[in-house]
Amino acid sequence: MTAEWEAGRLDSDLEGAAFDTLAVRGGQRRSPEGEHGEPLFFTSSYVFRSAADAAARFSGEVPGNVYSRYTNPTVRAFEERIALLEGAEQAVATSSGMAAILATVMSLCSAGDHVLVSRSVFGATVTLFEKYFKRFGVQVDYVPLIDLDAWAQAFRPNTRLLFVESPSNPLAELVDIAALADLAHARGALLAVDNCFCTPVLQKPLNLGADIVIHSATKYIDGQGRCLGGVVAGRAEQMKEVVGFLRTAGPTLSPFNAWVFLKGLETLRLRMLAHCASAQALAEWLEQQPGVERIYYAGLPSHPQHELAKRQQSGFGAVLSFEVKGGKDGAWRFIDATRMISITANLGDAKTTITHPGTTTHGRLSPEDRAAAGISDSLVRVAVGLEDLADLQADLARGLAAL
Ligand SMILES: *Cc1c(COP(=O)(O)O)cnc(C)c1O
């Protein structure tokens, strides 16, 4: 690219650019109008210069946009920026994080294939595998995330895909991604990592050996709780299949949402650092409080996987969970005594949120399954936002005072 660079340019030369530069400028191509901000191509279809041009574009002989279920320049800019940040050959955007998981499995697995999923993945992910993929003949088994021996023993000859979230929600458990990738590759399987909680700022699963990285862009990539979206990234060989599924089935990303996510990516690293710093401070403070019986945060030396987290991630994330005195009543009293923090299950927002996993995100599980997932009645989850740290601490102190 550098060699062809001309005076009078509109685009930036990003050859060799680092993360922060790519987060701000990656993927943008300016039109002859010279717009400085990313253009929003809010259109479902495109016009052609002639009937022959239309035919050539439909056949793929001439590259170009045909219909926004196939391609949209704003969505493409978002995809290219994510690919640069995750170190992927290609990224493909989807209408939600769940659509990203759907597209991955639909494009890479067939009836008769076996998939290994880590326990304690996002609730809707379990439903997608249990209720839907199983109905189409995909075999699914669940493995405790942190237990590499259990992973090694769970393989079958037809195991095609491993799907994990690391760190997990809400208990912040981790798996050694490089070791799991080695296990998968030795058995001819692919490893997909849902990187929603870390974002490429804190963890790059592809660099650790994973084959596919998945995001709910709804969370930190947007960062302000506005839009639903998702993305899948990996090698071109696999992404070709994902693109094929999405173009046909249709859960593609809205150009408006892609535009919002492009703006979100510009501040992603600064926001993640601020989220992490506040989460660390609150975790250290909460751990000292008599009302808190146990805290789950990988940034604390007391976390059993603190060393792995230090090695594998460049920060510890901003979701922390803790058990309070008094069981479910205590947890509810704690939550209800806060006055600023939002009572909602969402996360990755500038606004701090608080939730009781046992009766919300994990409320549909049987008590036995909940216990197996380590979700106790006294567990409270806080996704730390960007408000003033002292204000957050004061609000959580109200919770503690109500125990
Ligand atoms: C929210 C979430 C999803 C689902 O994403 P949507 O954008 O809500 O569809 C998947 N995985 C994780 C870890 C999430 O937090």
The ligand as an SDF file (V2000), in Angstrom:
LIG
                    3D

 15 15  0  0  0  0  0  0  0  0999 V2000
  -24.7040  -10.6800   25.7180 C   0  0  0  0  0  0  0  0  0  0  0  0
  -23.8640  -11.8520   25.4100 C   0  0  0  0  0  0  0  0  0  0  0  0
  -24.1310  -12.6580   24.2890 C   0  0  0  0  0  0  0  0  0  0  0  0
  -25.3160  -12.4110   23.3880 C   0  0  0  0  0  0  0  0  0  0  0  0
  -25.2100  -11.2180   22.7230 O   0  0  0  0  0  0  0  0  0  0  0  0
  -26.4820  -10.4010   22.1630 P   0  0  0  0  0  0  0  0  0  0  0  0
  -25.8480   -9.2680   21.4580 O   0  0  0  0  0  0  0  0  0  0  0  0
  -27.3210  -10.0370   23.3300 O   0  0  0  0  0  0  0  0  0  0  0  0
  -27.1970  -11.3250   21.2370 O   0  0  0  0  0  0  0  0  0  0  0  0
  -23.2790  -13.6940   24.0270 C   0  0  0  0  0  0  0  0  0  0  0  0
  -22.2300  -13.9640   24.8250 N   0  0  0  0  0  0  0  0  0  0  0  0
  -21.9530  -13.2260   25.9180 C   0  0  0  0  0  0  0  0  0  0  0  0
  -20.7830  -13.5570   26.7560 C   0  0  0  0  0  0  0  0  0  0  0  0
  -22.7550  -12.1360   26.2450 C   0  0  0  0  0  0  0  0  0  0  0  0
  -22.4930  -11.4250   27.3420 O   0  0  0  0  0  0  0  0  0  0  0  0
  1  2  1  0
  2  3  1  0
  2 14  2  0
  3  4  1  0
  3 10  2  0
  4  5  1  0
  5  6  1  0
  6  7  2  0
  6  8  1  0
  6  9  1  0
 10 11  1  0
 11 12  2  0
 12 13  1  0
 12 14  1  0
 14 15  1  0
M  END
$$$$
